[in-house]
Amino acid sequence: MSKGNEIEDWQRAPVAPTRGRIKGPVRSGATVFVVAIFLIAGLLRPSHGYPIHRRLFKATQKKSVRCELCHSRTNLNDHNPYGRDWVKHGESVAAFKAIEGIDSDGDGYTNDKELKEGSNPGDRTSVPGKPGPHWGKAQEIPVPTEKLTVVLGDVDGAQAIEPDLTARHLGILKKGAGTKLKFSDKFPTLYFGLKGNRRTSVAMFRHFQLNKERFSLLIGINTSGKIRKVALLRAGKKGPKFYAPYLTCLAGRTKANLPLPGQSGCPTLSGQDAVAQGIVREIKTALWTITALFSKSKGNAG
């Protein structure tokens, strides 16, 4: 984080955010926008739909879409036919291109034609000329409030922004994180925890892949720039529970003192050195993304 109280920079930043209600200890209510419910008996339910997928689609296809592009509109934990084809082809930017000529939902129109003409390629009831009532409002930012509750803490609302990092932001991020940046790093989605009208915390999703194993993290950060909590939502073959003791040890750390397993009192992760390095890299990148976005100048990025 930049020097001083970073939360003041968050509060003063000019944004026009999406806001959602969070079920929590203060009060509960329905989110304003499409929200997937992920907490079952206090446990996270696996889901592979994340903000970056929707943002990468927009960045490469020049079209805003809702989560229902790849997910069932009745249950956002489930992929629709288009989403299943996308997963089958690698869950990547290239996969969107690879399935353009397919008619995923079997309605007689290729995916490419449906997207160009404004219907949903994953819903056979949505066709060119008759997209249906569930395929509008693509500009709204979905707020996954139940996931965010896990890492944002005692808050009663969530606020989302989707900035595009400029060359200056990327320069700060690359230098600070000390790693090669990915194409997706330019398109973060930030979720602010709200207490009343104050932003009290911020969260980001981060993702990486090792061989054929995929990992997805949700990182909560408090007002002083310290990690509040890290949740591993997708954790390869081992599963989230295996990594939980190590992730718990990261609470209270900053981007300047992120230990690997076995360091600074953190438990070891036997045989998982590469995964641990990936976790630290992605957390550090998240922390430096916040710094890059809200630092007032290059000289205030420390």
Protein Blocks (a to p, Z undefined) as FASTA:
>chain_A
ZZhjfklmmmmpccdddddddddfkbgcddfbdcddfbgghiacddfbdfklmmmmmmmn
opacdfklmmcfkbmkbccfklmmmmmnoopaklmmmmmmpcfkonopafklmmmnopaf
kbfkbcghilojklghklpccddfklmmmmnopafbdcdddddddfklmmmmmmmnopac
dfklmmccdddddehjacfbdcddddddehjbccdddddddfkopafbdcdfbgcjnomm
lmmmmmmmmgoiafklcccehiahiacdehilmmmmmmmmmmmmmmmmmmmmmpcbfklm
ZZ
